[in-house]
Amino acid sequence: MKKLAILGCTGSIGRQTLAVVDSLAPRFAVVALAAGNNLDELVPQIEKYKPELVSVGDARKAGELAARLREKGIALPAIHHGREGILAVGTHPDAEIVVSAAVGVVGLEATYEAVKLGRTIALSNKEVLVAAGELVMAAAHKAGKELLPVDSEHNAVHQCLRGGTHREVRKLVLTASGGPFRKTPLHQLQSVTVEQALAHPNWKMGNRITVDSATMMNKGFEVIEARWLFDMKPAQVDVIIHPQSTVHSMVEFVDGSILAQLGATDMRMPIQYALTYPERVASNQVDLDWAKLKRLDFAKASTRRYPCLRLAREAMKKGGALPCALNAADEVAVAAFLQRQIPFLGIPEVVEAVLARTPRVAMTGMDDVLAADAEARRIAGEEVARLAAKALAVAPS
């Protein structure tokens, strides 16, 4: 039985990880859970999995959690909160596998500390490698541990790379659905609504990642992740539109051979792969319905339609603080869009402005990363305010 700690247990990936744990019982035990503020989801998780340690967003939520557990007659685990709490979960002494699924930079430091301790990391949190790829991978190499990707695209690449050596790889090809606006006329993108942006054609995900899929910033992040995760040069990571989302990604080898990984659009499969690697364990939960698979289409990813993809590549090439700023600016801009403060195309506008104002400084430690993140968020807040005021000024009275 392997012992798990889950960062982001109440989010989409966290919940699906627990579904995989249930399906593979009794292979895994849950020793620690880190949540934000969703106690409605966390309380039944504590009741079912009986972790030794849990963490929530702040002290008020910690008190509320303790009261709700007492009211239901549930034995109290050790309850922590905030930065110290998520660090305690990520570094729990009994955790053999840490599932890094917390949304945003909140999970970065805890994952980094878990990597340094030599824990196996099932990685879903994009910020870990986007904001601090060089630091994290250096720590992983020093610990002699491989990061196991949970994202369907990187998980697919990981599986395909088992068919050849690193020096035999010509390039990685990450597939993208193209989101809900793949065919929307460019002049209409300025007026798309929050509801339209959240209507992803293939995947059910959280709000931020769904909007990031619509702008393709999500794919830009994945290009940066793949560069670090698989030790590739920036030019060796390509992106192609594949609206069916059946081919999750491909690896092209130097002899022209291409290996592709296909599967249903269900995150439980890559989660299970990461948790059970290097084994492949039977599952009756996830199957590809061949009868419904009529065709596989592919097309180039246009940076005119998806300017965020261009911005991500530029940040990756320049390096230093820019990838960290890219992520922070996007998080702030997407939140502003979801709150209807800025238009859809305001997202890349804010990000580009933040990158232009970010100095190219090296990231020598986690404090540098967190400082760059905070400064980028501050600048992004200014850019959002500027855009919001501009939109208000031109709005009809």
N, C-alpha and C positions, 0 to 999 in steps of 0.2 A: 504494500500500500504506500503510495507516494503522497506527501503532504503538500498542500497548496496554500498560498496566500494570494488573494485577488485584490488588486488595486482597481477600483471602479466597479464594485460588485453589483450595484443597482442599475448600471447602464446596460445598453443593448448587448455588448460583448460579455460583460460580467454575468448577466442573466443566462445567456446562451452557454457560457462556460459551465455554469452550475447544471444546466440541462445535460451537457455532456458528462459531467460527473455522475449525475443520476443514471444515465444510460450505461455507464461503464462500472457501476458499483459491483464489488467493493474495492476497485483499483485505487481510488483517491479518497483522502480525508481533507477537509477544509479546516485549517488552523487559524487563519486570520483573514478578516474582511475590512476593506476600506471603502466607505461610501462618502457621499457628499451630504445632502440634506433630505434625501428621500427615505424617511423612516418607515413609510407605509410598505416599501419593498424590503427594507433591511430587517425589520422586526421578524417577519416570517422566515427570512433566511437564517437569522440567528437561532430561531426555534428549531428549524429543521437540521442545520449543519453543526450547531453547537461549537462555534469557533472559540478558541481561547482568548482571542483579542479582536476588538473591532475599533474602527476609527470613523468619526464623523466630522463634518465641516468646522464646527465651532463649539465652544463651551456650552452655549445654550442648548444646542441640539444634543450634546452629550447628556445633559441633565434630563432633557425630555425623553431620550432613549431609555435611560435607566428607569424613569418613572413608568414608561409604557411596558417595559419588560417585567417590572415588579407587579404591575396591574394584571398582567396575563399569567403570572406565576412562572415565568421563564427564568432559569438560572442566569445570573449576570456574568458575562465575560468581563475581562479587563476592558474598560472603555476609555479611549483616548480621542483627541481631536486635533484639528489643524495640521500644521506642518510636522510637528512632533509625532502626531498620531499616524499619519500616512507613512512616515519614516519607520515607525515601530512595526507597522504591518509589513512593509517591504523588506525589513531586516529581521523578521521573526526567526529566532534561532532554529526552529524545527522545520521551517518551510524549505522544501527541496526545489519546488517550482514556484516562481512568482509570475502571475499573470498580470502584465502591465496593460490595463485597459482603462485607466482614468483618462477622462477627456481634458485636454489642455495641458499647460506646463506644470500643473499641480502634481502630476505623477512623475515628473522628470527626475527630481532629486532622489526620490525613493527608489526608482528603478536603477539609477546610477549606483547608489549604495549597494543594492542587491547584486548588481553586476560585479562590483569590486569584491564582494564576499564570495563570489564563485557560484552563485545560485543559477539554476537553469531559468532563463527568461523566455516566457511566451509573450512576444511583443505585439501589442496592438496600438499602443499610444504613439502616434506619429511624431509628436514633439521630441521624443527621446533622441531620435536620429536626425530630425530636421534641425533642431536647435543646437544639438551637442553631439553630432555624429562622430567627430574626430576623437573627442574625449571619451565617449562611451565605448567606441570600438577599441581604443587603446587599452581601456580597462578590461574589456572582454578578452583581448589577446593575452594580456598579462595574467588573467585568471585562468586562461586555457579553456574558456567556455564559449560555445556558439550561441548566438541569439536566434531563437526559433520564431520566425514570423507568423503572425496570425492573419494579417491582412491577406485577402484571397489572392491578390496579385503576387506579392512576395512569397507567399506560401507555395504558389504554383511554380515560381522560379526555383525555389528551394528544391521542390520535387524534381523538376526537370534537370537541375544541375547534378543530380545523382547519376545522370547518364553520361557524364564526361568530366574532365579535369578543368581547372580554372584557365590554364593556358590554351585550352581547346575552344574557349568561348569567343565568338566574334562579337555578339551583342545580346542584350536582353531586350525583349519586346513586351512592354506592359500594355495590356488591353484596357480600354475605357468604354463605357456604354455611350458616352456623349451626353448623358443626362437628358432632362426633359426639353432642352432647347436646341437639340442637335439639328433640327430642320427649321427652326424659327427664323424668319427673315431678320437680318442684322438690325434693321432700323426699329424693330419691335422690342428689342432686348431692353431698351431703356425703361419701358413701361411694364415689364413683367411683374407679377405680384408675388408676395411671399408664398401664397398658397400654390401658385404654379411652380415656384422654385422647389417647394417641398414635395412635389409629386414625382418622385423618382420612378422611372419605368420598370426597374428590375429589383431593387434592393429596399428593404425596410431598415432604416438607420436613424440615428439621432439627427436633430435639426442642423447642427453645424456641418457635419460631414455630408449631409444631403445637399445643402447649399454649396458646399465645396465641390461636390460632384457636378452640380449644375454649372459652376464657373470653371471647372477642371483644375482648380487649385489643389484639390485632393490628389490629382494625378501628378501635379508638379511636386507636391510633397513626396509622393511615392518615387519619383525619379531621384530625388535627393536621398531618400532612404535606401534605395537600391544601390546607389553609388557607394554608400558606406557599408551596407549589409553584405554585399557580395564583392567588395573590393574592385569596383569597376571605374574606369575613366568616365567622365561625364558624357563623352561622345558615344560610349558603348551602351547607353540606356535610351531606348526609343519608346515612343508611345503611338498606338494605333487605335482608331475607333472601331469598336466591335459591339454593335447595339444589342446583340443577343446575350452578352455576358456569359457565354457558355465556355469559351476558351478564356481561362483566367489569366494566363500569360504564356510566353514562349521564350525559349532560348535558341538562338541561332549559333551553330558551331562553325569553326573555320572551314570545314569541308562542305558547307552549304546545307548540312542536315539541320532540321528544325524539330525540336521536341516541344510539344504543347501539352498543357494540363487542362482537361475538360472536367466539368462537374456542374451540379445543380447550383443555383444561386442561394446557397444556404451556408451561413457562417459556421455551423456546427462541424462541418467537415474539416476546414483548416484548423479550427480550435482543437479538434480531436487529434489531428495529425501532430500539432505542436506538443500536446500533452503526452502523447504516447511514443513520439520519436525516440529511437530509430525503428521501432516496431510499426507495423500497420495492423490495426485492430479491426475486426469485423464490426460493422454497424448496419443496423436495419433502419436507421433514421433518414438517411440522405441518399437518394438515388436520382440519376439523370434519366428523365423520361424521353427515351429515344423516339417514341412515336410522335411526340410534339416537336421534335427537332427537325424542322423543315429545311433550314438553310443557315449558313454562317456568312455574314457580311463583314467586310473590313474596308476602312477608308482612312485617309490621312487626317491628322488632328490639326485643324487650322488655328493658328495663333491670332488671326483676326477675330474669329468667333470666340476664342478662349485666350484672351491676353494674359490671364493668370499663369498659364503654362509657360509663356515666354518669361514672365517675371521670375518664376521659380528657377528656370534654367539660368537666368542672369545672376540670381543670388547665389546659386550653387557654384558657378564659375568664379565669382568674385570671392566667395568664402568669407572667413572671419565672422563678423557679427551679422552679416546680411541674411543668411538663412534663418537665424533666430529672429531677426526683425521681421522677415517675411511672414513667419508663423504668427507672431504676436500681432502684427498689423492686420492680418487676415481675420484672426479671432475677434478683434475689436470691430472691424468693418462688417463682418457677418452678423455679429450681435446687433449692430446699428441697423442693418438691413432688416433683420427679423423684427426689430422694434419700429420699423417703418420710418426711420429717421433719414435714411439715404436710399437712393434707387439701386437697383440691381447692379448696374454698371458703375455705381459708386464704389463697389468693393475693390475692383482692380485700380480704380483711381486713387483710393486711399492708400492701398498697398504700394503703388508706384511712388507716391509722394513720400511715404515713410522710408522706402529704400533709398531715395535720392537724398534724404536728410541723415542717413545712417553712415557714420565713418567706418572705414575698413580697418577694424582693429582685430587682433588675434584673440582667440578664446583660450586662455591658459588654464582655466579652472572653472568649477561650477559657479563660483561667485561672479565671474565675468559673464557667464551665460545668463544668470538671473538678473544681473544689472542691465545687460543689453535688452533682455525681454521687457523689463520695467520701463526703460527709456523708450523703446519702440511703442509700447502701449500708450505712454504719455503723448508722444508725437501723433499717434493714430487718433487719439481722442481729440487733439487739436484739428486734425484734418477732417474728422467726422463733423465736428462743430462747424467748420468752414463750409463743408458741403451742405449741411442741413440748413444753414443760414442762407446759402445761395438758392437752395430749392424753395425756401420760404419766400424769398424776395421775388421770385419769378412766378409764384403760385397765383392763380386768378383770385381776385378779391371778391 
